[in-house]
Amino acid sequence: MNARFQNYIEALTPKKRDLVCEAVKEYLQGEADEVELMCNAQAVFKKCRWLSMESEEHAMIVLCNKRYGFIKSVVLSDGCQDCTFFDVRKVIHEALMCNALSVIMVHNHPSGGTSPSRDDDKVTEAIKKACELMRIRLADHVIIAGGNYYSYAENGKI
């Protein structure tokens, strides 16, 4: 608690202090209830659907807490029309800096096809292994193309 707020609380009568503390608790509980959940590929697709309009590939990650509550998304790289790059070290760094326990990889295919390439499979496996070492769960890898997506988790590949 910052000093200014602490001084304000201490200046209140005990009854008003209790009311303010209760109001703050209710406010914070409401904030917690509004956490956006990334518990399935459809939710990730909705969050990252802007990628379907891009003419170049972009690699990004969605970082989540233990219960798949959204922490933040990070664009890792902007590629060209048919490739982009997931840096394993940067994925782990971003997850650790945010105290994330789940990572979801996301990238787009401007060509319109959602099928993963061999390179997509390789980088997914590399990031999965790195995450396991750090006790972080790679929850999914979602490929977005047009108005559709492919989910490694839904297809049993993670």
Backbone as ProteinMPNN parsed JSONL, in Angstrom:
{"seq_chain_A": "MNARFQNYIEALTPKKRDLVCEAVKEYLQGEADEVELMCNAQAVFKKCRWLSMESEEHAMIVLCNKRYGFIKSVVLSDGCQDCTFFDVRKVIHEALMCNALSVIMVHNHPSGGTSPSRDDDKVTEAIKKACELMRIRLADHVIIAGGNYYSYAENGKI", "coords_chain_A": {"N_chain_A": [[0.854, -1.163, 0.0], [0.579, 2.218, -0.868], [2.181, 5.111, 0.659], [0.7, 7.493, 0.777], [-1.979, 6.667, 0.491], [-2.098, 5.029, 2.727], [-1.81, 6.951, 4.793], [-4.181, 8.349, 4.417], [-6.124, 6.386, 5.039], [-5.49, 5.89, 7.733], [-6.28, 8.296, 8.855], [-8.995, 8.178, 8.972], [-12.048, 7.512, 10.799], [-12.54, 4.566, 12.838], [-14.912, 3.205, 11.998], [-15.44, 4.314, 9.45], [-13.069, 3.568, 8.222], [-13.352, 0.782, 8.135], [-15.517, 0.616, 6.343], [-14.386, 1.732, 3.985], [-12.301, -0.106, 3.529], [-13.808, -2.409, 3.054], [-15.163, -1.634, 0.732], [-13.008, -1.375, -1.034], [-12.128, -4.035, -1.119], [-14.388, -5.235, -2.355], [-14.313, -3.932, -4.832], [-11.83, -4.836, -5.841], [-12.374, -7.585, -5.968], [-14.322, -7.603, -7.942], [-12.738, -6.792, -10.094], [-11.108, -9.048, -10.338], [-12.99, -10.919, -11.13], [-13.432, -10.188, -13.728], [-11.385, -11.091, -15.323], [-10.031, -12.007, -18.372], [-10.427, -15.103, -19.891], [-8.337, -17.532, -21.356], [-8.942, -20.18, -22.166], [-9.422, -21.915, -24.242], [-9.003, -22.649, -27.783], [-10.769, -21.164, -29.326], [-11.264, -18.839, -27.802], [-8.701, -17.728, -27.867], [-8.462, -17.307, -30.604], [-10.458, -15.323, -30.966], [-9.283, -13.239, -29.505], [-6.98, -12.759, -30.974], [-7.716, -12.336, -33.58], [-7.215, -10.265, -35.33], [-4.893, -10.887, -36.646], [-5.617, -12.315, -38.89], [-6.044, -10.528, -40.903], [-3.638, -9.61, -41.73], [-0.94, -9.176, -44.048], [1.51, -10.266, -43.854], [3.385, -12.758, -42.078], [3.126, -13.095, -38.547], [4.534, -13.698, -35.395], [3.453, -14.512, -32.206], [2.877, -14.562, -28.625], [0.597, -15.592, -26.111], [0.249, -14.9, -22.819], [-0.536, -16.48, -19.78], [-2.099, -16.966, -16.537], [-2.179, -19.497, -13.92], [-4.776, -20.478, -14.133], [-5.502, -19.983, -16.722], [-6.052, -17.306, -17.069], [-5.883, -14.286, -18.779], [-2.842, -12.599, -19.09], [-1.015, -11.04, -20.675], [-0.362, -10.232, -24.156], [2.23, -10.777, -26.528], [3.898, -9.637, -29.315], [6.258, -11.329, -31.048], [7.731, -11.426, -33.405], [7.794, -9.96, -36.678], [7.27, -11.209, -39.755], [7.73, -12.333, -43.114], [5.882, -12.897, -46.153], [5.634, -15.653, -46.048], [6.857, -16.717, -43.791], [7.884, -16.588, -40.345], [9.32, -15.954, -37.082], [9.806, -17.704, -34.117], [11.416, -17.044, -31.257], [12.899, -19.049, -29.02], [14.217, -18.42, -26.614], [13.255, -15.82, -26.124], [10.529, -16.3, -25.762], [10.533, -17.788, -23.364], [11.757, -15.912, -21.673], [9.857, -13.756, -21.684], [7.654, -15.072, -20.531], [8.66, -15.696, -17.97], [9.188, -13.127, -16.962], [6.64, -12.135, -16.637], [5.614, -13.807, -14.829], [4.12, -15.922, -15.779], [2.298, -18.951, -16.073], [1.306, -20.413, -18.084], [1.617, -20.67, -21.596], [0.639, -19.637, -24.792], [1.191, -20.187, -28.089], [0.907, -18.231, -31.025], [0.352, -17.711, -34.43], [0.056, -16.397, -37.787], [-1.128, -17.395, -41.055], [-0.824, -15.912, -43.934], [-1.434, -16.909, -46.438], [-3.798, -18.239, -46.254], [-4.258, -20.906, -45.651], [-4.705, -23.197, -42.977], [-3.244, -25.35, -42.121], [-0.541, -26.765, -40.295], [2.979, -26.341, -40.907], [6.021, -28.307, -41.421], [8.066, -26.892, -40.214], [6.567, -25.368, -38.404], [5.729, -27.422, -36.701], [8.221, -28.253, -35.684], [9.219, -25.948, -34.293], [7.232, -25.683, -32.396], [7.585, -27.991, -30.88], [10.179, -27.518, -29.898], [9.777, -25.222, -28.306], [7.934, -26.239, -26.521], [9.513, -28.129, -25.119], [11.407, -26.403, -23.909], [9.721, -24.88, -22.298], [8.769, -26.866, -20.556], [11.1, -27.424, -19.092], [11.226, -25.147, -17.539], [9.016, -25.327, -16.0], [6.658, -24.369, -17.087], [3.607, -24.33, -18.794], [3.025, -25.207, -22.091], [0.266, -24.431, -23.587], [-1.092, -24.351, -26.022], [-0.816, -24.045, -29.606], [-1.805, -21.865, -31.87], [-2.849, -21.427, -35.134], [-3.713, -18.918, -37.272], [-5.766, -18.167, -39.986], [-7.34, -16.411, -42.479], [-10.747, -16.491, -41.783], [-10.552, -18.517, -39.94], [-9.067, -21.088, -37.83], [-6.345, -23.174, -36.675], [-5.757, -25.49, -34.173], [-3.254, -26.809, -32.201], [-3.665, -28.097, -29.758], [-6.417, -28.848, -29.833], [-6.248, -30.677, -31.855], [-4.802, -32.716, -30.806], [-2.003, -32.538, -30.795], [-0.401, -31.413, -28.922]], "CA_chain_A": [[0.0, 0.0, 0.0], [1.451, 3.385, -0.894], [2.167, 5.909, 1.887], [-0.381, 8.473, 0.729], [-3.219, 5.946, 0.779], [-1.979, 4.6, 4.127], [-2.105, 8.127, 5.613], [-5.606, 8.632, 4.281], [-6.849, 5.36, 5.796], [-5.243, 6.095, 9.163], [-6.976, 9.5, 9.293], [-10.423, 7.888, 9.076], [-12.543, 6.872, 12.021], [-12.558, 3.109, 12.659], [-16.085, 2.77, 11.238], [-15.222, 4.694, 8.046], [-11.963, 2.745, 7.746], [-13.935, -0.525, 7.799], [-16.318, 0.781, 5.123], [-13.466, 1.918, 2.855], [-11.616, -1.383, 3.287], [-14.793, -3.314, 2.453], [-15.394, -1.17, -0.64], [-11.819, -1.722, -1.814], [-12.182, -5.498, -1.325], [-15.415, -5.507, -3.361], [-13.793, -3.446, -6.106], [-10.791, -5.761, -6.301], [-13.025, -8.845, -6.315], [-14.931, -7.375, -9.25], [-11.65, -6.796, -11.069], [-10.679, -10.435, -10.522], [-14.04, -11.63, -11.851], [-13.431, -9.768, -15.117], [-10.199, -11.575, -16.007], [-10.325, -12.684, -19.623], [-9.888, -16.46, -19.871], [-7.825, -18.079, -22.611], [-8.985, -21.606, -21.851], [-9.579, -22.739, -25.443], [-8.509, -22.016, -29.011], [-11.758, -20.177, -29.785], [-10.999, -17.592, -27.07], [-7.446, -17.192, -28.406], [-8.789, -16.814, -31.944], [-11.168, -14.051, -30.817], [-8.327, -12.244, -29.014], [-5.917, -12.513, -31.963], [-8.315, -12.416, -34.922], [-6.618, -9.222, -36.168], [-3.83, -11.496, -37.452], [-6.163, -12.845, -40.141], [-6.059, -9.459, -41.907], [-2.261, -9.217, -42.024], [-0.387, -9.734, -45.291], [2.763, -10.917, -43.497], [3.272, -13.6, -40.89], [3.522, -12.536, -37.255], [4.608, -14.682, -34.317], [3.166, -13.903, -30.908], [2.503, -15.464, -27.542], [-0.382, -15.127, -25.138], [0.723, -15.348, -21.515], [-1.677, -16.688, -18.885], [-1.822, -17.465, -15.2], [-2.429, -20.926, -13.72], [-6.144, -20.821, -14.535], [-5.654, -19.47, -18.082], [-6.436, -15.896, -17.081], [-5.022, -13.501, -19.655], [-1.911, -11.635, -18.499], [-0.716, -10.126, -21.78], [0.106, -10.847, -25.401], [3.482, -10.177, -26.978], [4.313, -9.943, -30.682], [7.681, -11.665, -30.995], [8.393, -11.073, -34.655], [7.044, -9.7, -37.897], [8.014, -11.926, -40.783], [7.425, -11.988, -44.499], [4.621, -13.503, -46.577], [5.519, -17.093, -45.802], [7.6, -17.187, -42.627], [8.123, -15.734, -39.195], [10.294, -16.589, -36.209], [9.592, -17.797, -32.676], [12.681, -17.167, -30.538], [12.641, -19.827, -27.809], [14.706, -17.658, -25.456], [12.362, -14.689, -25.869], [9.284, -16.861, -25.22], [10.765, -18.109, -21.947], [12.019, -14.644, -20.978], [8.585, -13.042, -21.5], [6.833, -15.832, -19.578], [9.231, -15.536, -16.638], [9.045, -11.736, -16.521], [5.231, -11.909, -16.279], [5.218, -14.853, -13.892], [3.098, -16.723, -16.463], [2.407, -20.4, -15.916], [0.852, -20.992, -19.345], [1.959, -19.928, -22.804], [-0.033, -20.054, -26.017], [1.833, -19.657, -29.288], [-0.059, -17.844, -32.057], [0.866, -17.04, -35.619], [-0.89, -16.393, -38.894], [-0.74, -17.82, -42.393], [-1.492, -15.019, -44.889], [-1.856, -17.666, -47.615], [-5.179, -18.676, -46.046], [-4.322, -22.291, -45.187], [-4.445, -23.314, -41.541], [-2.43, -26.534, -41.817], [0.817, -26.458, -39.834], [4.11, -26.836, -41.707], [7.024, -29.044, -40.635], [8.745, -25.889, -39.375], [5.651, -25.065, -37.293], [5.813, -28.564, -35.774], [9.541, -28.244, -35.038], [9.335, -24.858, -33.323], [6.297, -25.996, -31.308], [8.249, -28.997, -30.038], [11.309, -26.86, -29.209], [9.25, -24.346, -27.248], [7.323, -27.116, -25.51], [10.602, -28.671, -24.288], [11.959, -25.31, -23.101], [8.713, -24.557, -21.277], [8.764, -27.943, -19.56], [12.26, -27.228, -18.22], [10.965, -24.019, -16.643], [7.737, -25.616, -15.345], [5.635, -23.542, -17.729], [2.83, -25.199, -19.673], [2.663, -24.756, -23.428], [-1.13, -24.856, -23.642], [-1.575, -24.501, -27.395], [-0.227, -23.268, -30.694], [-2.948, -21.577, -32.724], [-2.511, -20.833, -36.426], [-4.872, -18.169, -37.743], [-5.759, -17.893, -41.425], [-8.683, -16.002, -42.893], [-11.683, -16.49, -40.664], [-10.484, -19.834, -39.323], [-7.844, -21.35, -37.075], [-5.931, -24.547, -36.392], [-5.261, -25.592, -32.804], [-2.491, -28.012, -31.894], [-4.302, -28.776, -28.623], [-7.657, -29.484, -30.282], [-5.899, -31.777, -32.755], [-4.013, -33.703, -30.073], [-0.569, -32.445, -31.111], [0.31, -30.892, -27.73]], "C_chain_A": [[0.907, 1.234, 0.0], [1.212, 4.272, 0.329], [1.001, 6.898, 1.911], [-1.721, 7.833, 1.069], [-3.243, 5.499, 2.237], [-2.326, 5.752, 5.069], [-3.597, 8.466, 5.583], [-6.432, 7.658, 5.125], [-6.693, 5.587, 7.301], [-5.981, 7.317, 9.717], [-8.478, 9.27, 9.475], [-10.781, 7.325, 10.45], [-12.568, 5.366, 11.773], [-13.73, 2.617, 11.806], [-15.914, 3.097, 9.748], [-14.1, 3.866, 7.429], [-12.478, 1.369, 7.317], [-14.741, -0.461, 6.504], [-15.427, 0.916, 3.888], [-12.77, 0.596, 2.517], [-12.556, -2.385, 2.626], [-15.066, -2.929, 1.004], [-14.217, -1.53, -1.547], [-11.801, -3.22, -2.107], [-13.197, -5.867, -2.407], [-14.939, -5.091, -4.744], [-12.765, -4.422, -6.681], [-11.37, -7.113, -6.671], [-13.679, -8.731, -7.682], [-13.904, -7.375, -10.353], [-11.215, -8.223, -11.36], [-11.707, -11.221, -11.321], [-14.02, -11.322, -13.341], [-12.195, -10.225, -15.887], [-10.619, -12.362, -17.246], [-9.654, -14.058, -19.626], [-9.496, -16.905, -21.269], [-7.795, -19.603, -22.498], [-9.24, -22.496, -23.06], [-9.15, -21.943, -26.677], [-9.476, -20.962, -29.542], [-11.533, -18.827, -29.099], [-9.725, -16.93, -27.584], [-7.691, -16.596, -29.791], [-9.499, -15.462, -31.863], [-10.212, -12.928, -30.411], [-7.352, -11.818, -30.114], [-6.433, -12.494, -33.402], [-7.754, -11.349, -35.866], [-5.522, -9.778, -37.061], [-4.341, -11.988, -38.803], [-6.182, -11.795, -41.257], [-4.663, -9.024, -42.327], [-1.758, -9.899, -43.297], [0.974, -10.39, -45.067], [2.55, -11.747, -42.243], [3.788, -12.86, -39.661], [3.52, -13.668, -36.242], [4.339, -13.959, -33.007], [2.871, -14.98, -29.876], [1.449, -14.77, -26.686], [0.045, -15.748, -23.813], [-0.45, -15.388, -20.543], [-1.213, -17.145, -17.516], [-2.202, -18.949, -15.121], [-3.795, -21.361, -14.239], [-6.501, -20.243, -15.907], [-6.235, -18.062, -18.138], [-5.408, -15.114, -17.879], [-4.146, -12.55, -18.842], [-1.56, -10.589, -19.546], [-0.343, -10.924, -23.015], [1.322, -10.068, -25.874], [3.746, -10.607, -28.422], [5.818, -10.141, -30.647], [8.412, -11.276, -32.265], [7.376, -10.808, -35.756], [7.865, -10.316, -39.013], [7.73, -11.401, -42.171], [6.135, -12.726, -44.882], [4.494, -14.978, -46.22], [6.364, -17.604, -44.643], [7.67, -16.128, -41.543], [8.982, -16.53, -38.228], [9.85, -16.542, -34.759], [10.956, -18.008, -32.026], [12.396, -17.843, -29.197], [13.053, -19.048, -26.564], [13.77, -16.503, -25.102], [11.025, -15.165, -25.301], [9.444, -17.111, -23.727], [10.989, -16.84, -21.141], [10.708, -13.91, -20.681], [7.706, -13.745, -20.472], [7.347, -15.644, -18.153], [9.037, -14.117, -16.107], [7.616, -11.424, -16.078], [4.724, -12.914, -15.254], [4.097, -15.717, -14.463], [3.357, -18.205, -16.23], [1.918, -21.144, -17.146], [1.22, -20.065, -20.486], [1.161, -20.508, -23.955], [0.684, -19.38, -27.174], [0.744, -19.329, -30.307], [0.716, -17.282, -33.239], [-0.15, -17.174, -36.744], [-0.263, -16.947, -40.156], [-1.484, -16.921, -43.387], [-1.999, -15.74, -46.138], [-3.291, -18.167, -47.489], [-5.317, -20.101, -45.558], [-3.966, -22.394, -43.714], [-3.542, -24.487, -41.179], [-1.026, -26.145, -41.375], [1.873, -27.051, -40.764], [5.025, -27.675, -40.818], [7.774, -28.097, -39.713], [7.873, -25.49, -38.182], [5.718, -26.17, -36.242], [7.129, -28.547, -34.995], [9.65, -27.164, -33.968], [8.383, -25.086, -32.148], [6.942, -26.986, -30.348], [9.406, -28.38, -29.246], [10.819, -25.986, -28.06], [8.588, -25.167, -26.152], [8.389, -27.671, -24.565], [11.194, -27.593, -23.372], [10.991, -24.926, -21.978], [8.695, -25.614, -20.172], [9.926, -27.802, -18.586], [12.017, -26.144, -17.176], [9.643, -24.168, -15.888], [6.64, -24.643, -15.786], [4.906, -24.464, -18.703], [2.628, -24.523, -21.021], [1.262, -25.299, -23.673], [-1.623, -25.095, -25.059], [-0.662, -23.738, -28.341], [-1.366, -23.102, -31.681], [-2.455, -20.878, -33.985], [-3.789, -20.2, -36.968], [-4.711, -17.883, -39.23], [-7.182, -17.569, -41.862], [-9.589, -15.926, -41.68], [-11.663, -17.786, -39.894], [-9.179, -19.979, -38.544], [-7.59, -22.85, -36.995], [-5.341, -24.548, -34.994], [-4.515, -26.911, -32.619], [-3.164, -28.788, -30.759], [-5.564, -29.508, -29.058], [-7.389, -30.677, -31.187], [-4.962, -32.8, -32.117], [-2.519, -33.673, -30.342], [0.254, -31.817, -29.993], [-0.146, -31.712, -26.555]], "O_chain_A": [[1.875, 1.303, 0.758], [0.159, 4.19, 0.961], [0.387, 7.111, 2.956], [-2.504, 8.387, 1.84], [-4.276, 5.579, 2.902], [-3.057, 5.555, 6.039], [-4.187, 8.825, 6.603], [-7.339, 8.075, 5.845], [-7.664, 5.485, 8.05], [-6.276, 7.373, 10.911], [-9.157, 10.101, 10.08], [-9.949, 6.752, 11.154], [-12.613, 4.932, 10.622], [-13.564, 1.715, 10.985], [-16.204, 2.264, 8.889], [-14.166, 3.502, 6.254], [-12.09, 0.854, 6.269], [-14.664, -1.363, 5.67], [-15.685, 0.286, 2.863], [-12.665, 0.229, 1.346], [-12.144, -3.129, 1.736], [-15.187, -3.799, 0.142], [-14.411, -1.941, -2.691], [-11.492, -3.628, -3.226], [-12.918, -6.699, -3.27], [-15.139, -5.817, -5.718], [-12.826, -4.786, -7.855], [-10.889, -7.737, -7.617], [-13.602, -9.657, -8.49], [-14.158, -7.898, -11.438], [-10.975, -8.57, -12.516], [-11.343, -12.097, -12.106], [-14.533, -12.106, -14.14], [-11.983, -9.775, -17.013], [-11.453, -13.264, -17.173], [-8.451, -14.163, -19.39], [-10.225, -16.685, -22.237], [-6.758, -20.232, -22.707], [-9.271, -23.719, -22.92], [-8.96, -20.728, -26.617], [-9.05, -19.975, -30.142], [-11.605, -17.785, -29.75], [-9.673, -15.707, -27.721], [-7.191, -15.517, -30.111], [-9.168, -14.549, -32.619], [-10.314, -11.807, -30.909], [-6.947, -10.657, -30.177], [-5.647, -12.625, -34.341], [-7.815, -11.518, -37.084], [-5.241, -9.215, -38.119], [-3.573, -12.068, -39.762], [-6.321, -12.143, -42.43], [-4.518, -8.158, -43.191], [-2.105, -11.045, -43.584], [1.529, -11.0, -45.981], [1.652, -11.475, -41.447], [4.755, -12.102, -39.731], [2.612, -14.499, -36.23], [4.929, -12.914, -32.734], [2.647, -16.144, -30.208], [1.42, -13.546, -26.558], [0.186, -16.966, -23.7], [-1.254, -14.457, -20.483], [-0.099, -17.641, -17.347], [-2.508, -19.573, -16.137], [-3.952, -22.48, -14.727], [-7.676, -20.039, -16.21], [-6.838, -17.673, -19.138], [-4.204, -15.265, -17.675], [-4.644, -11.79, -18.011], [-1.778, -9.396, -19.338], [-0.049, -12.118, -22.944], [1.433, -8.862, -25.652], [3.809, -11.801, -28.716], [6.565, -9.24, -30.266], [9.566, -10.848, -32.222], [6.269, -11.348, -35.764], [9.034, -9.975, -39.189], [7.52, -10.207, -42.383], [5.377, -13.133, -44.001], [3.385, -15.499, -46.101], [6.568, -18.812, -44.522], [7.532, -14.932, -41.802], [9.339, -17.671, -38.522], [9.553, -15.472, -34.228], [11.583, -19.048, -32.229], [11.727, -17.267, -28.339], [12.321, -19.02, -25.575], [13.52, -16.237, -23.927], [10.45, -14.495, -24.443], [8.604, -16.704, -22.925], [10.461, -16.709, -20.037], [10.478, -13.49, -19.547], [7.083, -13.091, -19.636], [6.556, -15.453, -17.229], [8.752, -13.933, -14.924], [7.403, -10.549, -15.239], [3.559, -12.882, -14.858], [3.23, -16.187, -13.727], [4.505, -18.648, -16.196], [2.09, -22.358, -17.251], [1.148, -18.842, -20.365], [1.025, -21.725, -24.078], [0.774, -18.154, -27.233], [-0.232, -20.069, -30.435], [1.627, -16.472, -33.067], [-1.092, -17.962, -36.661], [0.958, -16.969, -40.312], [-2.663, -17.153, -43.654], [-2.892, -15.241, -46.823], [-3.932, -18.483, -48.491], [-6.39, -20.484, -45.091], [-3.025, -21.747, -43.255], [-3.117, -24.599, -40.029], [-0.389, -25.296, -41.999], [1.682, -28.125, -41.333], [4.827, -27.745, -39.605], [8.085, -28.443, -38.573], [8.381, -25.297, -37.077], [5.76, -25.895, -35.043], [7.145, -28.798, -33.789], [10.118, -27.431, -32.861], [8.702, -24.715, -31.019], [6.848, -26.824, -29.131], [9.59, -28.684, -28.068], [11.385, -26.013, -26.967], [8.679, -24.817, -24.975], [8.195, -27.682, -23.35], [11.452, -27.849, -22.195], [11.408, -24.679, -20.846], [8.614, -25.282, -18.99], [9.763, -28.034, -17.388], [12.54, -26.215, -16.064], [9.203, -23.236, -15.214], [5.828, -24.171, -14.99], [5.536, -25.29, -19.364], [2.122, -23.403, -21.092], [1.089, -26.489, -23.937], [-2.481, -25.949, -25.279], [0.146, -22.907, -27.929], [-1.839, -24.078, -32.264], [-1.741, -19.876, -33.921], [-4.815, -20.866, -37.105], [-3.662, -17.419, -39.677], [-8.108, -18.351, -41.643], [-9.217, -15.349, -40.658], [-12.654, -18.135, -39.252], [-8.307, -19.111, -38.592], [-8.481, -23.671, -37.214], [-4.513, -23.698, -34.667], [-5.065, -27.988, -32.849], [-3.223, -30.016, -30.806], [-5.764, -30.666, -28.691], [-8.212, -31.589, -31.275], [-4.397, -33.649, -32.807], [-1.835, -34.676, -30.14], [1.475, -31.703, -30.108], [0.299, -31.48, -25.431]]}, "name": "protein", "num_of_chains": 1, "seq": "MNARFQNYIEALTPKKRDLVCEAVKEYLQGEADEVELMCNAQAVFKKCRWLSMESEEHAMIVLCNKRYGFIKSVVLSDGCQDCTFFDVRKVIHEALMCNALSVIMVHNHPSGGTSPSRDDDKVTEAIKKACELMRIRLADHVIIAGGNYYSYAENGKI"}
